[in-house]
Amino acid sequence: MSKIDVKMTVNGTEVEKAADPRTLLIHFLREELDITGPHIGCDTSHCGACTVDLDGKSVKSCTMFVGQANGAEVTTIEGISGDDGSLHVLQDAFREHHGLQCGFCTPGMITRAYRLLQENPDPTDEEIRFGIAGNLCRCTGYQNIVKAIRVAAQQLNSAQEAAE
Amino acid sequence: MIPGSFDYHRPESVDAAVSLLASLGDEARVVAGGHSLIPMMKLRMAVPEHLVDLQDIADLKGISIDDGTITIGAMTTQAELIASEELAATCPIIRETSLLIADPQVRNVGTIGGNVANGDPGNDMPALMQAMNAAYIVQNSAGRREVAAREFYEAAFFTALEDGEILTAVQFAVPASGHGHAYEKQKRKIGDYATAAAAVLLTMNGGTCATASIALTNVANTPLYAEDASAAIIGTSLDSAALDAAVAAAKAITDPAEDGRGPVEFRTHVAGVMVRRAIEKAAARAS
């Protein structure tokens, strides 16, 4: 079937490529753009390891065709750390508070947490758990993931208050 | 998990979409949020040769309340339904139900149109629409028609939608002020489809139930409008005899699939429990 012309902005860089329409966004990112942060965990739209930030919303990139993302602004875990490689507050909190073990779910988890804290800057633990319900972790039991997100929220809010 | 090949189209109006479907024939399918269709395509259970993406069609978005009627565009996402303060104020059962669907990522993309048009017995919105006696607005090359939600579902993935038709909106009357509502959903884990779920809308007149509407999710190959169960509580004080009668009437019409969510008898039992809890919760919320 005919290829389509795809244009999108990924982690701040404009990208333009011809693609087979049946290419899933996750495959486009990983195989065409070498952006391997987002992972393929279940391929059945459950686990969220493929989570990216698309036009300001958390989206499972394994359940979207590349054409559907045409014209979109996409941010992956690579775009969440600083341009100089410095860690985002969330990444640092995950490191500090053992929010990961094998790390496979982590890019998707942090990408989701990043957007969650923009939607709700001061979530309760229950709101955090509900907010990351689309991201499954087989290792940690979520305890330290929730803690890392809570700590990151506190740090982001104090930094915000200090700036004001 | 690679889907079959297809050509991709992105029309900008309903008319353009309908014309496209007419010219492409029955190997074409529309895609809304894609969170039912794309997983099926990845399993090659659906292999359309053409995909018509509806996301650029502005006329399919929007929530409006006019003259006692609520109209919701088919491409309105679950997240948009949840965020609507207008809907929360006039029809709170919608937000309650939406929050029980899947997870945040899926709700950002999944649409009400896709949830009601696909005919998947696991979807939550169809029973809700039946409880609300909603109408589905459908567009085809001959024009516009309406189908009652209570008459739309024929079997799993078989609906009254003909080839070439697009469901463009759902429409229903604003529920009476002071109505009681509840959507009770039993599931194995957050985000799962229902083991069984019940939608209840009712109004009270003093201590007596004046109107009631009960519908069930995922306990048959279609949503079930539980007419007899609804009748069983109307005119009663919602005492335990009335609730028992409603639960028995609801269980009598179930025909659940046996799957990982449980054996047939268990799922029917849970349907009864959901009906009871939903009636009690709705009654407590009614004024």
Interface residues (C-beta under 8 A of the other chain):
Chain A: M1 S2 I4 D20 P21 R22 L24 D43 T44 S45 H46 G48 T51 K57 S58 V59 K60 T63 M64 F65 G67 Q68 N70 R112 L116 F130 G131 I132 A133 G134
Chain B: M1 I2 P3 G4 S5 F6 D7 Y8 R10 V31 G34 H35 I38 P39 M41 K42 E49 L51 D53 Q55 A79 A102 D103 P104 Q105 V106 N108 V109 I190 G191
